């Protein structure tokens, strides 16, 4: 690989595993990296892996990783000419992307206009529907009036999903199956959305019961070309949070997947989308694919796509943001080889699922054929209560799904962690569940398995 000529030093505006991942891609391209860290993260491994490091504030995210002034000051003072936001934190903040570009730096992500437009769910739905995207019925933004909200809901018909118009990640989504549930759901969703996203705008979508959650990975250049790197199944979730992801999506007819991929390529090329993104869809045999949202960033689960395609998605993202044509970044047709499955390992109680912060007395990730681990931790580092409790992503690749799942289960059995509790026992229950083994996947499966007695 070669480095884009316009990027020589990247500041990574993130922490942990994703910061380490970006630093690794930068090194492969011959680009220097600058890590930022809070006072709580000074001893984290990624800080030592970077060419330079800057402390940007105290432990709370608002005082450090979400502090735009501090991040931009670190970029200026470190001599960075580009900023990679990773995922989470500022990665889908259009105002931050605009400030990065105003500083004369390269924002390693989609253009700010796409982050702004597609980050607002009702605006994204309107744009995508105008370009032929299949989707369920939805409302406009709901007024701040319970009687009017009730009128809209009853007019649409139940069941419905009440959703925040800003943000994502399943935060604040609540099912509404009858008029009697509207008031409580509306108040709860407003409160959650305001706290999580700084805005309480809500809307309704028609609820599809127990669908598959399938997402399509895209790379795009700034010259009108778009390529799909196949799809991932992210149906195994708990509380709308993904737990197990895999590629390709099992049990869905390949002709249906390929037709949707080509359709999405045409839509994204038609609107002029650029750099990187993921179109998230719901799927049932009865409805086919229906639009959910567009994530304008690198996804947590990008590694399963890398394993089956051989494409370094992070390195490609950097090169595309620098203006290189897609034909130079992906010069040949990409094949999907074998199967990959990823588990998100969290520091949390595996039964009650409460976070389990603490110091890692022992932290020995698994290794072996077909096993890949992405982590930001090492023995002796501390899992802070200030951040997401994800310890690692463990990815297994195999010739087929059965081999990949077996390798992942075996790897998790040998993942030694002491000092905090982990969700590994729960993930192993998922991997060994008969419905999961039979590819009978849907978005309620993870919760159903979690609710069963041990």
N, C-alpha and C positions, 0 to 999 in steps of 0.2 A: 504494500500500500504506500501511497505517497501523500504528503501533507498538502492541503490547499495552500496556495501561495499567500493568500491574504490573512491567514491565521497562523500566528506563531506562539501565542500563549493564551490558554483558556482558563478563566476563573470558573470554578464549579460552584454554583450557588446552591449547594445542597450538602447533605451529610451521609454518613454510613455507607451502605452497600451501593447505592446509586452513584455516590461520589467516587467510590473506588472503581466502579465500572467505567465511568467517564474518563478517569485518570488513566486506566488501562488502555482504552481506545486511543486517547491522545498520545500516549507513548508509542503505540503501534504506528501512528502517523508521523512520529517525530516532532510532536508538538509539546511544548512545556505546559505544565498545569499548576494552578494555584488553588489550594484548598482553603475554604473558610470554615471556621469552627466557633462554637460557643465555648464559654468557660467550662461547661460540663463535658465537652467533647475533645479537650486538648490531647488526651491520651489515645484517642481512637486511631486504629491502624491507617485509615485513609489519609490522615493528616501527615503521617510520615512518608506515605507513598508519593505524595505530590512533590513538585520541585520547589514550591514555596507554600507557606501557610500564613493566614492572617486571622487573628481573633476578632470577631465582629460583635461580641456582646455577651451578656449573661445568658444563663441556661434557658429561660422561657423563650419559645420560638419568636414571640412578638418582639423580643429585645435583640434577636440575633438573625435567624434565618428568614424571618419575615420583615426585617428592618431594611427597606429598600435603600435608604440613605447609607447605611453601614455597608451593605453589599456593594453598592456602586463606588463608594469611597475606597473599599478594598481593591476593586478592579482598577481604579485610577492609580492608586499608590503602588500596586504590584506590577504595573506595566502590561496588564492583560489587554488583548485586542478583541476578545470574544468572551461571551458568558454562556455557559451551558446550565440551564435551570434544573436538570434532572426530572424527577416527577414529584408531585406534591409541592408544598410551600408556594413558590412564586412561578411555577412552571406554566400555569394557565392564567396568569395575571397580565392582561393586555397593557395596563398602565406601566407595569414594570418593563415589559418588552419595549414599549415606546421610549421609556427613559434610557434603556440600554442603547437603543439606536440613536437617541439624541446625543448621547455621549460619544458618538462616533464608533461604537463597538458593534460587533456582529452578535446578534441574538441567535443562538443555535436552536431554532425552532421555527414554527410557521410565522408568517408575517403578522404583526400585531392586529391587523384588521380581521384576520381569520380567528385569532384567539378571542377577540371581542365578540364577533358575530356568532360564532359557533359555541362560545361559552355560555351564551344565554339560550336556554333550551327552547323557548317558544320562537325566538328569532331563527334559531337553527332549523327547527321543524318547518317554519314557513319557507325558508330558503330551499331546503332539500325537497320539500313537497313540490315547489314550483319547478324543480328540475327532474321530477319523475320518481322521487324516492317513495317506495311503498311504506305506508305507515297507518297506524290505527287512528281513530278519531281523537281529537284533543280540543280543549277549550282555549280561549284567549287568557291573558293574565286575569286572575280573579280579583275582584274588588275587595276592599277591606270592610265587607258587610256580610254578616253571616246569612241573612235572609236571601241576599242575591246569590251567594255561593251555593246555598241550598237549591235555589231555583235553577241555576246552571247545572248542578249535578243531576237533579231529577229530570231535567230536559235531555241530558245525555243518556241517562239510563245506567244502571249498575250491572256489574261491578266496575269501579273506577280505581285509578291510582292517583293519589294526591302527591304532587312533586314540586320541589323548589325549582324555580326558573333559573337560578344561579347555582354554580358549583356542580358537584357530581359525586361519584363514588358511592351512590346509593344512600347518601346521608339525607335524612329528612323525608324519605319516601314512605307513604303509608297507604295501605289498601282501604278502600271505603266500599262496603258491600251493601249498604242501605242508608236511607236518610237519617236513621237514628245514630249513625256513626260519624256524621259530618262534623258536628260541632267540636267534639273532642279531637278528632284528627286534624281539623283546621287549626285549632289553637296550638296543638303540639307541633305540627309542621311549621307554623309561623315562627314559633320560638326556636326550634332547632335550626331553621334556615337562617334566622337573624344571627344566631350565635356562631354558626359555622361559616357563613358566607357574607355576613354584613348586610344582608337584604332579605326581606321576608316575602318576596313575590312568589306566588304559587300558581299552579295550573293543574287541570285534570287531564289524564289520558285514560282511554278505555283499557281496562285491566285484562291481560291475557293470563289465564291461570296455568301455572306450572309449565312455562315455556322453556326452551333451551336459550342460553345466553351465548351468542356466537359473535365474535368480532373479527374484522378484516383489517390486516396491517398494510399500511400504504407508505411508500416513499415517493417523493415528487421533487422535481427540480424547479428552478425559477424561470424555466423556458417553456412551460406548458405540458411537460411529460409526467405521467403518473404510472406507477407500477404497484400491483398488489402482490404481497408476499404471503399469499394464502390466508388461512383463517385459524382462529383459536377457539376452543370451547372453554367457556368460563362459567359453566352452569353450577358447579359445586360452590355454594355460597352459604354464609351464615350471617343473618342480619344484613343482607344486601352487600356483604363484603366477600370478595373472592377468596377461596381457600385453595382450590386445586384447579390448574389450567392445563390444557393440552392442545397439541397440534399434530395432525389436522383434526377437525371435529369428527368424532366417530359416529357412524350410524345415520348420516345425512347423505342423500344421493349426491354423488360428485357432480353430476350435471347441473343440479340446482345450485350448488356452491359456486361452481365455475361461472355460471350465468350471472349470478349476483356479483361476483368479483368484477367481471367485465363491465357490468352496468355501473358499479360504483366507480371504477376507473374513469368511465366516460363522464359521470357527473362531476367528480373532483377536477378532472381536466377542464371541463366546461366552465367551472366557476373560477379557475385559476389558482386552486389550492397549491400550497408549496411545502416542501421539506419533509415533514413527518406527520402522521396522524393515524387514528384508528376509528373506523366506523363500527359502532356497536349495534347489534341487531338482536331481536328476539325471533325465535323460530319454533313453530309447531308444524306437523305435517298438514294440518288443516289450514293454517294461515300462511304458510311459507315464511319468508323473511319479512320482518317489519322493522322500520327504523327506530332506534332508541336514542342515540346521541353520537356526536363526534368528539373524541378526545384529541386535543391539539397539543400533544406532547408524546414523549417516550412513555411506554406503558411498563408497569412493574413486571408484567409477564412476557416481555419481549424475548427473553432467553429461549423459550420453547420454539419460537419461530426461527431464531438463529440456529438452533440445533438441527432442525429439519431442512433448512435451506442453505446453511453454511455462510450466510451473509452476516457480517458484523454490522448490525443495525445502527449502533452508536457511532461507529466510524463513518458510515454512510450519511448519517444525519449531519455530522460535522462538515463533511465535504459538500453536501447539498446546500447547507446554510451559507457556505462560502461562495456559492454560485456555480459549482461544477455541474455539468449536464448529467442527467441520469444515465445516459448511454456510457459515460466514462466510469460512473460509480457501479453500475450493474450492466456490464458489457454483454452478457449472454443471458439466454432464457434461464430462469431459476426453476430447479426441480425440487419436489418435496420428497425427501428421503427418510423413510422409516417413520417413527412416532416419538414424540417427546411429551413428558408429563412433569409438571412443576408443582411443588407444595410450598406454601408460605408457612414458615415456622415462626411462631410468636412466643414471646415470654408472657404466658398467661396460663391460668388454671385450666386444665383440659376438660373439666366438668362444668364449672360455673363460668368459665371464660372471663374472669377478672384479670386485669393486667398484673404481672408479677415482676416488678422492678427489683433490681439488686445487682450485686457484683458477681460476675461469672468466675466462680472458683475453678471450674473445669469447662472448657469449650473446645471440643474436638470434632469438627465436622467430618462427615464420611468421605471416603474416596473409593475409587474402583472403576471398572470399565463402564463407560457410558454415563458416569456421574459427574455433575458439575455443581458447584456450590457458589452462590453469591452472598457475601456477608460483609457487614461492617464491623464485626466484633472479633475479639480474641480473648483468651483467658486473661483475667485480671482487669478487663474493662467493665464498666458499669452500664447496666440497662437503666436509663433515666426515665422517670415518670413524666418528663416534659415532652417526650416524643412518641411516635408510633412504636409499639413494642415488637415490631417484626425483627427477629434475630437473623434470619437467613432465608434464602430461597434455595431449595434443593431440586435440581433438574436431572431427570433421567432420560436417556435416549436409547432406543432399541430398534430392532428390525421391524417390530410391529408393536401394537398397543400392549399386548399381554407381556411381552418382554420388558417394555419400558415401565409398566406398572410394577412388575415383580422387582425390577432393579431399584425403583424408588422405595418400595416397601423395605427391601433389604438394607438400603442405605440408611433409612430413618431408624431402623432397629440398631444401627451402629453409631448413631449421632449421640455423643456423650455431652451432656450439659448438666452442670451442678451449680447451685447458687440461686437459680430461679426455676420456676415451673415452666413447662412448655406444652404446646398443644399437639405434640407428636403422637400421644396415644389416640387423640381424636382423629388426626389425619390417617393413622393406620386403620382405624375403624372404617373410614371412608373408602380407602383403597381396597379393603377386604369385603366391602359390602356387595352382596350379590347383584343389586341393581346397578351399582357402579361398574362392576365387572362385565355386565351385560350391555353396557353403554345406554342404559335406560336413565338418561340424565335429564334433570330439570332444576329450576332455581330453588325448589323447596327441598331437594334431596339432602343437602348439607344440614339444614335445620332439623329434618326428620331424624337423621342419624344422631345428631347431637342430643335430641330429646329422649332417645332410647336409654333405658337403664344399662349400666355397665355389666 
